[in-house]
Amino acid sequence: MKVLVRESTKSQGSQWQVRMDQHVVSFRSEAEARAFVRTLESRLLAPHQLPNRQQYAAG
């Protein structure tokens, strides 16, 4: 996934956008946008355990 942080040119005042492929999330400040990206990246990079077949059968 490609993640970009940029200042929005379409709105009045300072507004920042985080673009994740074709999805866009707007923020009031650059700091908020960059904090969101840090949280997103840490969650994406966190270890994830895939369920085993027994968990599927029990559910």
PyRosetta script that sets phi, psi and omega in degrees:
from pyrosetta import init, pose_from_sequence

init()
pose = pose_from_sequence("MKVLVRESTKSQGSQWQVRMDQHVVSFRSEAEARAFVRTLESRLLAPHQLPNRQQYAAG")
pose.set_psi(1, 131.4)
pose.set_omega(1, 177.1)
pose.set_phi(2, -91.7)
pose.set_psi(2, 126.9)
pose.set_omega(2, -178.5)
pose.set_phi(3, -119.9)
pose.set_psi(3, 125.1)
pose.set_omega(3, 179.3)
pose.set_phi(4, -124.8)
pose.set_psi(4, 141.2)
pose.set_omega(4, 173.3)
pose.set_phi(5, -113.7)
pose.set_psi(5, 128.0)
pose.set_omega(5, 179.8)
pose.set_phi(6, -152.0)
pose.set_psi(6, 157.9)
pose.set_omega(6, 176.8)
pose.set_phi(7, -79.5)
pose.set_psi(7, 137.0)
pose.set_omega(7, -180.0)
pose.set_phi(8, -77.7)
pose.set_psi(8, 134.5)
pose.set_omega(8, 178.4)
pose.set_phi(9, -101.4)
pose.set_psi(9, -5.1)
pose.set_omega(9, -175.7)
pose.set_phi(10, -91.3)
pose.set_psi(10, -18.1)
pose.set_omega(10, -176.0)
pose.set_phi(11, -109.4)
pose.set_psi(11, 157.2)
pose.set_omega(11, 176.2)
pose.set_phi(12, -79.7)
pose.set_psi(12, 146.7)
pose.set_omega(12, -176.5)
pose.set_phi(13, 80.6)
pose.set_psi(13, -178.4)
pose.set_omega(13, -178.5)
pose.set_phi(14, -90.2)
pose.set_psi(14, 119.2)
pose.set_omega(14, 175.9)
pose.set_phi(15, -138.5)
pose.set_psi(15, 139.5)
pose.set_omega(15, -177.4)
pose.set_phi(16, -116.0)
pose.set_psi(16, 150.0)
pose.set_omega(16, -179.1)
pose.set_phi(17, -125.9)
pose.set_psi(17, 142.8)
pose.set_omega(17, 169.0)
pose.set_phi(18, -111.1)
pose.set_psi(18, 121.2)
pose.set_omega(18, -179.5)
pose.set_phi(19, -107.3)
pose.set_psi(19, 123.1)
pose.set_omega(19, 177.9)
pose.set_phi(20, -117.8)
pose.set_psi(20, 97.7)
pose.set_omega(20, -171.0)
pose.set_phi(21, 54.4)
pose.set_psi(21, -115.0)
pose.set_omega(21, -178.3)
pose.set_phi(22, -95.6)
pose.set_psi(22, 0.1)
pose.set_omega(22, -179.8)
pose.set_phi(23, -95.0)
pose.set_psi(23, 138.7)
pose.set_omega(23, -178.3)
pose.set_phi(24, -127.7)
pose.set_psi(24, 134.2)
pose.set_omega(24, 175.2)
pose.set_phi(25, -123.9)
pose.set_psi(25, 132.0)
pose.set_omega(25, -177.5)
pose.set_phi(26, -100.2)
pose.set_psi(26, 147.8)
pose.set_omega(26, 180.0)
pose.set_phi(27, -136.3)
pose.set_psi(27, 158.3)
pose.set_omega(27, -179.0)
pose.set_phi(28, -77.9)
pose.set_psi(28, -22.9)
pose.set_omega(28, -177.0)
pose.set_phi(29, -144.3)
pose.set_psi(29, 161.7)
pose.set_omega(29, 176.9)
pose.set_phi(30, -63.9)
pose.set_psi(30, -38.0)
pose.set_omega(30, -179.5)
pose.set_phi(31, -61.2)
pose.set_psi(31, -42.5)
pose.set_omega(31, 178.0)
pose.set_phi(32, -64.5)
pose.set_psi(32, -41.7)
pose.set_omega(32, -179.8)
pose.set_phi(33, -63.5)
pose.set_psi(33, -44.7)
pose.set_omega(33, -178.7)
pose.set_phi(34, -69.8)
pose.set_psi(34, -33.7)
pose.set_omega(34, 175.5)
pose.set_phi(35, -64.1)
pose.set_psi(35, -40.6)
pose.set_omega(35, 176.9)
pose.set_phi(36, -60.4)
pose.set_psi(36, -44.9)
pose.set_omega(36, -179.4)
pose.set_phi(37, -63.7)
pose.set_psi(37, -41.3)
pose.set_omega(37, 178.3)
pose.set_phi(38, -60.8)
pose.set_psi(38, -44.2)
pose.set_omega(38, 178.9)
pose.set_phi(39, -64.2)
pose.set_psi(39, -45.0)
pose.set_omega(39, 179.3)
pose.set_phi(40, -59.4)
pose.set_psi(40, -48.4)
pose.set_omega(40, -178.2)
pose.set_phi(41, -64.1)
pose.set_psi(41, -39.6)
pose.set_omega(41, 179.8)
pose.set_phi(42, -65.8)
pose.set_psi(42, -36.0)
pose.set_omega(42, 177.6)
pose.set_phi(43, -71.3)
pose.set_psi(43, -37.8)
pose.set_omega(43, 178.7)
pose.set_phi(44, -68.2)
pose.set_psi(44, -35.0)
pose.set_omega(44, -177.9)
pose.set_phi(45, -86.4)
pose.set_psi(45, -8.9)
pose.set_omega(45, -179.4)
pose.set_phi(46, -66.1)
pose.set_psi(46, 148.5)
pose.set_omega(46, 177.6)
pose.set_phi(47, -65.0)
pose.set_psi(47, 138.0)
pose.set_omega(47, 178.7)
pose.set_phi(48, -125.1)
pose.set_psi(48, 133.7)
pose.set_omega(48, 178.7)
pose.set_phi(49, -102.8)
pose.set_psi(49, 126.6)
pose.set_omega(49, 177.7)
pose.set_phi(50, -79.7)
pose.set_psi(50, 141.9)
pose.set_omega(50, 178.2)
pose.set_phi(51, -66.9)
pose.set_psi(51, 146.4)
pose.set_omega(51, 176.7)
pose.set_phi(52, -89.0)
pose.set_psi(52, 174.0)
pose.set_omega(52, -175.4)
pose.set_phi(53, -62.6)
pose.set_psi(53, -33.3)
pose.set_omega(53, 180.0)
pose.set_phi(54, -64.6)
pose.set_psi(54, -35.6)
pose.set_omega(54, 178.5)
pose.set_phi(55, -66.2)
pose.set_psi(55, -35.6)
pose.set_omega(55, 176.4)
pose.set_phi(56, -65.7)
pose.set_psi(56, -42.2)
pose.set_omega(56, -177.4)
pose.set_phi(57, -68.4)
pose.set_psi(57, -34.0)
pose.set_omega(57, -178.0)
pose.set_phi(58, -77.0)
pose.set_psi(58, -23.7)
pose.set_omega(58, -174.7)
pose.set_phi(59, -82.3)
pose.dump_pdb("model.pdb")
